[in-house]
Amino acid sequence: MARKAAPKQEEPIEKQLWKAADKLRKNIDAAEYKHIVLGLIFLKYISDAFDELYEKLQQGEGDFAGADPEDKDEYKAENVFFVPETARWSYLLTQAKQPEIGKTVDAAMDAIEKENPSLRDVLPKVFARGNLDPTSLGGLIDLIGNIALGHAKARSADLLGHVFEYFLGEFALAEGKKGGQFYTPRSVVELLVEMLEPYKGRVLDPCCGSGGLFVQSEKFVTGHQGKVNDISIYGQESNQTTWRLAKMNLAIRHIDSSQVKWNNEGSFLNDAHKDLKADFVIANPPFNDSDWSGDLLRTDGRWQHGVPPTGNANYAWIQHFLYHLNPGGQAGFVLAKGALTSKSSGEGDIRKALVEARLVDCIVNLPAKLFLNTQIPACLWFLSRNKTNGKFRNRADEILFIDARNLGHLINRRTKEFAAEEIATITSTYHNWRNVDGAYEDVKGFCNAASIARVRELDYVLTPGRYVGLPDDEDDFDFKERFTQLKAEFAAQLQEEAKLNALIAESLERVKV
């Protein structure tokens, strides 16, 4: 008897939506289409939130007795954006099949910005462009309009937020190198946040991109039964288009983005939060940035551990993060791996000063292919202003090194990500080492708690591989045998090349004849 075919597992709704939305893209570049789709998802979100409160005000029960559903102050009091009638999703659905739908959506975005000052200059007005077919736009409106069907309204906002975040990642993948500049891969964000545990306090990201690190911090607190209001978000972004994405990404999660600032000069030249001393700094700054205006900042007060070179901003970022930490603050950030060993233009001296000041807490070596915009090898740094505090054990004379290069799995030919259990492995290693009651042990080839004396011996090089050694199963590596094997493989390759060259020469002779 034939076996029954296993039931086909239905794809998650966000994947289904992405495929459907991508089909409607046609000849539009992903970088441009991103703002069209994400703008519509955002519009649907604020319209749903408005409708939900509108119904309560209309019913006029309890606290809403006698309320006017068209009174803007009622929405402001509940932290809900006011949506004018011609910008509401229900109205757009009635216009979705009209040839002027692009102008209608642009007008809706304008109207929402006028009624809500915090959204001014944030929303995209790109829907009336000639390369966007009105039929495709109408199809997108119908598609996004169906997101919350079959779900309670209470779940609608969560679902739209999840779809927005998923689409951000998919657009970054579609754009490749360019897209990676505004997006930190989800699994890297999760690892940074899980390591730092920002339950409470002020969180700063001075190069915040599309705001993914903030969203994950909020998720982390909620997931651990914390109080979301215990976290305050501070950010800065120099790319205005990316800043707009961040503002929408945060608004759709009900995260106050009033302290997420934009200026085109950036954090070094125009620090938007000069006086802020944060509990946590979480960041993914540009790698090896040579155009950071370092020549204008040679005497800046942030360079407490040495003046960074004008041709590379890595150690400027590190000291900028430290400058913004309060006396018990912690920082976790991504950096090019070269910063662990570089000695050019005084970088080695700054690294030595950081180690001797007992500021470096943990270094994690990352696998290749995690980042969309660069093939430069990367690592994570974790700094602590006070490694002797009572919250954790006194680890002032140690640095934890974790080598995670062999972790991660490919999600396509060019890109890797961490699995949830791998994030848990790295995180628990750090927490067990750091916590008073932690059961930490060195694992050969993976982690090592090195003394500051040992780091001195290795001339302040911070590459984890120098400290963790080889796994036990690699200790018996036979160099002679491997050399012989490689030699044989090379000889075979030369033979193949010689045969190929002979065939090419023979073919050329025939052509001459």
Buried (B, 14 or more C-beta within 10 A) or exposed (E): EEEEEEEEEEEEBBEEBBEBBBEBBEEBEBBBBBBBBBBBBBBBBBBBBBBBBBEBBEEEEEEBEEBEBEEEEBBEEBEBBBBBEEBBBEBBEEBBEEEEBBBBBBBBBBBBBEBBEEBEEBBBBBBBEEEBBBEBBBBBBEBBBEBBEEEEEEEBBEBBBBBBBBBBBBBBBBBEEBBBBBBBBBBBBBBBBBBBBBBBBBBBBBBBBBBBBBBBBBBBBEEEEBEBEEBBBBBBBBBEBBBBBBBBBBBBBBBBBEBBBBBEEBBBBEBBBEEBBBBBBBBBBBBBBEEBEBEEBEEBEBBEBBBBBBBBBBBBBBBBBBBBBBEBBBBBBBBBBBBBBBEEBBBBBBBBBBBBEBBBBBBBBBBEBBBBBBEEBBBBBBBBBBBEEEEBBEBBEBBBBBBBBEBBEEEEEEBBBBEEEBBEBBBBBBBBBBEEEBEBEBBBBBBBBBEBEBBEEEEBBBBBBBBBBEEEEEEEEEEEEEEEEEEEEEEEEEEEEEEEEEEEEEEEEEEEE
